[in-house]
């Protein structure tokens, strides 16, 4: 029994020695390579900046004075000269032409425009009154007298006939006196209604014509 145990022990020692020898001779098993991590960093898309807020417009500077209004256009001056009307023959009646100024007035200015308009209205009224009052002198008609009497008159601003004279006539006193009386009566009648509002001078032709 002891011999079997001793034999088993020796066998075990022999097996262990052989195993140890095999381990020493067997090639070393290569170790697995270390695990490597490859990490790449992707750039995140840049965040878009918020839209820029447009700057607020600066308030307009306060103006200390209101805008200037363009001056109003001055209306053109009205003519002050009264044109003489053509002489028209009237059967058995005196024909009175529209009075005309003896001297052309200077161009009217804005300050005197109202006076110029008043003078024109007065001249028109005087011409109409002369037309309404004209009469052919009976004695001159019987004598066959005819012709044109040109009167020169100066009128004040209030319409008073300051002076009147025969500038040119046919040489018949009857016709000349009638023309003077006609102008005096017409000027007095118009003065009661309106005035020229400035002094003026007129030359008024009064025509006397017979027909037949």
C-alpha positions as CSV (number, residue, x, y, z in Angstrom):
1,X,0.0,0.0,0.0
2,X,2.7,2.4,0.9
3,X,4.5,1.3,-2.3
4,X,1.5,2.3,-4.4
5,X,1.2,5.7,-2.7
6,X,4.8,6.3,-3.2
7,X,4.6,5.3,-6.9
8,X,1.6,7.6,-7.4
9,X,3.4,10.5,-5.8
10,X,6.4,10.0,-8.0
11,X,4.1,9.8,-11.0
12,X,2.5,13.1,-10.0
13,X,5.9,14.7,-9.6
14,X,6.9,13.5,-13.0
15,X,3.7,14.8,-14.6
16,X,4.1,18.2,-12.9
17,X,7.7,18.5,-14.1
18,X,6.7,17.6,-17.7
19,X,4.0,20.2,-17.6
20,X,6.3,22.8,-16.3
21,X,8.8,22.0,-19.0
22,X,6.1,22.3,-21.6
23,X,5.1,25.6,-20.3
24,X,8.6,26.9,-20.4
25,X,9.1,25.7,-24.0
26,X,5.8,26.7,-25.4
27,X,5.9,30.0,-27.3
28,X,4.6,33.1,-25.5
29,X,1.1,33.8,-26.7
30,X,1.1,37.3,-28.1
31,X,-1.1,39.6,-26.2
32,X,-4.0,41.3,-28.0
33,X,-3.2,44.8,-29.2
34,X,-4.6,47.5,-27.1
35,X,-8.0,48.8,-28.2
36,X,-7.6,52.3,-29.7
37,X,-10.4,54.8,-29.9
38,X,-10.4,57.1,-32.9
39,X,-12.5,60.1,-32.0
40,X,-13.2,62.9,-34.5
41,X,-14.8,66.2,-33.5
42,X,-17.3,67.6,-36.0
43,X,-17.7,71.3,-35.9
44,X,-21.2,72.2,-35.0
45,X,-22.8,74.7,-37.5
46,X,-22.3,78.2,-36.3
47,X,-25.5,79.6,-34.9
48,X,-26.7,82.3,-37.3
49,X,-26.6,85.7,-35.5
50,X,-30.0,87.3,-34.9
51,X,-31.0,89.7,-37.7
52,X,-29.7,93.2,-37.1
53,X,-32.4,95.6,-36.0
54,X,-32.4,98.6,-38.4
55,X,-31.5,101.8,-36.5
56,X,-34.5,104.0,-35.7
57,X,-34.6,107.1,-38.0
58,X,-33.4,110.2,-36.2
59,X,-36.3,112.6,-35.6
60,X,-36.3,115.6,-38.0
61,X,-34.8,118.7,-36.5
62,X,-37.3,121.0,-35.2
63,X,-37.7,124.1,-37.3
64,X,-37.9,127.3,-35.5
65,X,-39.8,129.0,-38.2
66,X,-42.6,128.0,-40.5
67,X,-42.0,127.6,-44.2
68,X,-42.0,130.7,-46.2
69,X,-44.9,131.2,-48.5
70,X,-43.9,132.2,-52.0
71,X,-44.9,135.8,-52.7
72,X,-48.1,136.1,-54.6
73,X,-47.7,137.1,-58.2
74,X,-48.5,140.7,-58.9
75,X,-51.3,141.1,-61.6
76,X,-50.2,143.0,-64.7
77,X,-50.8,146.7,-64.6
78,X,-53.9,147.8,-66.4
79,X,-53.6,150.4,-69.1
80,X,-54.7,153.9,-68.1
81,X,-55.0,155.4,-71.6
82,X,-58.5,155.7,-72.9
83,X,-58.5,155.1,-76.7
84,X,-60.4,157.5,-78.8
85,X,-63.4,156.0,-80.6
86,X,-63.9,156.6,-84.3
87,X,-66.1,159.5,-85.3
88,X,-69.5,158.3,-86.5
89,X,-71.9,160.6,-88.3
90,X,-75.4,160.9,-86.8
91,X,-78.3,162.4,-88.8
92,X,-79.4,165.7,-87.3
93,X,-77.6,165.0,-84.1
94,X,-74.2,165.6,-82.5
95,X,-71.9,162.6,-82.5
96,X,-69.6,162.4,-79.4
97,X,-66.6,160.2,-79.6
98,X,-65.3,158.6,-76.4
99,X,-62.8,160.9,-74.6
100,X,-59.1,160.1,-74.8
101,X,-56.4,161.2,-72.4
102,X,-54.3,164.1,-73.8
103,X,-51.1,162.7,-72.3
104,X,-50.3,159.0,-71.9
105,X,-50.0,158.2,-68.3
106,X,-47.0,156.5,-66.9
107,X,-47.2,152.8,-66.4
108,X,-49.4,152.2,-63.3
109,X,-47.9,150.6,-60.3
110,X,-49.5,148.2,-57.9
111,X,-50.0,150.9,-55.3
112,X,-52.1,152.9,-57.7
113,X,-53.9,150.1,-59.5
114,X,-57.2,150.8,-57.7
115,X,-57.1,154.5,-58.7
116,X,-56.3,153.6,-62.3
117,X,-59.4,151.2,-62.3
118,X,-61.5,154.0,-60.8
119,X,-60.4,156.4,-63.5
120,X,-61.2,154.0,-66.3
121,X,-64.7,153.5,-64.9
122,X,-65.2,157.3,-64.6
123,X,-64.1,157.8,-68.3
124,X,-66.4,155.1,-69.5
125,X,-69.3,156.7,-67.5
126,X,-68.4,160.1,-69.0
127,X,-68.4,158.8,-72.5
128,X,-71.8,157.2,-72.0
129,X,-73.3,160.4,-70.5
130,X,-72.0,162.5,-73.4
131,X,-73.7,160.0,-75.8
132,X,-77.0,160.3,-73.9
133,X,-77.0,164.2,-73.7
134,X,-75.8,165.1,-77.2
135,X,-78.1,167.2,-79.3
136,X,-77.5,168.9,-82.6
137,X,-78.0,172.6,-82.2
138,X,-81.1,173.6,-84.2
139,X,-79.7,176.9,-85.4
140,X,-76.5,175.2,-86.6
141,X,-78.5,172.6,-88.4
142,X,-80.6,175.2,-90.2
143,X,-77.4,177.0,-91.3
144,X,-75.9,173.7,-92.5
145,X,-73.0,174.0,-90.1
146,X,-71.1,170.8,-89.4
147,X,-67.6,169.7,-88.3
148,X,-65.6,168.3,-85.4
149,X,-64.9,170.2,-82.2
150,X,-61.9,168.8,-80.2
151,X,-62.1,169.8,-76.5
152,X,-59.2,169.7,-74.1
153,X,-60.2,169.3,-70.4
154,X,-58.5,169.0,-67.0
155,X,-60.4,167.1,-64.3
156,X,-59.6,167.0,-60.6
157,X,-59.4,163.8,-58.6
158,X,-63.0,164.4,-57.3
159,X,-64.4,164.7,-60.8
160,X,-64.6,168.4,-61.0
161,X,-64.1,170.0,-64.5
162,X,-61.2,172.3,-63.6
163,X,-60.7,173.7,-67.1
164,X,-62.0,173.1,-70.6
165,X,-61.2,174.7,-73.9
166,X,-61.6,174.2,-77.6
167,X,-58.3,172.8,-78.9
168,X,-59.5,172.5,-82.5
169,X,-62.8,173.4,-84.2
170,X,-64.5,173.9,-87.5
171,X,-64.8,177.7,-86.9
172,X,-68.5,177.7,-86.0
173,X,-69.2,179.3,-82.6
174,X,-72.6,177.6,-82.4
175,X,-71.0,174.1,-82.6
176,X,-68.1,175.0,-80.3
177,X,-70.3,176.5,-77.6
178,X,-72.6,173.5,-77.8
179,X,-69.7,171.1,-77.3
180,X,-68.4,173.0,-74.3
181,X,-71.9,173.0,-72.7
182,X,-72.3,169.3,-73.4
183,X,-69.0,168.3,-71.7
184,X,-69.8,170.5,-68.6
185,X,-73.2,168.9,-68.2
186,X,-71.9,165.4,-68.6
187,X,-69.0,165.9,-66.2
188,X,-71.4,167.3,-63.5
189,X,-73.8,164.4,-63.9
190,X,-71.1,161.7,-63.6
191,X,-69.4,163.5,-60.7
192,X,-72.6,162.9,-58.6
193,X,-72.1,159.1,-59.1
194,X,-68.3,158.5,-59.2
195,X,-64.9,160.2,-59.3
196,X,-61.7,159.4,-61.2
197,X,-59.8,159.4,-57.9
198,X,-56.8,161.1,-59.4
199,X,-56.3,164.2,-61.7
200,X,-56.5,163.5,-65.4
201,X,-56.5,165.4,-68.7
202,X,-58.7,164.4,-71.6
203,X,-59.1,165.3,-75.3
204,X,-62.7,164.8,-76.4
205,X,-63.7,165.0,-80.1
206,X,-67.4,165.9,-80.6
207,X,-68.5,165.4,-84.2
208,X,-71.4,167.2,-85.8
209,X,-72.5,165.8,-89.1
210,X,-75.5,166.4,-91.4
211,X,-76.9,163.9,-93.9
212,X,-78.9,164.5,-97.0
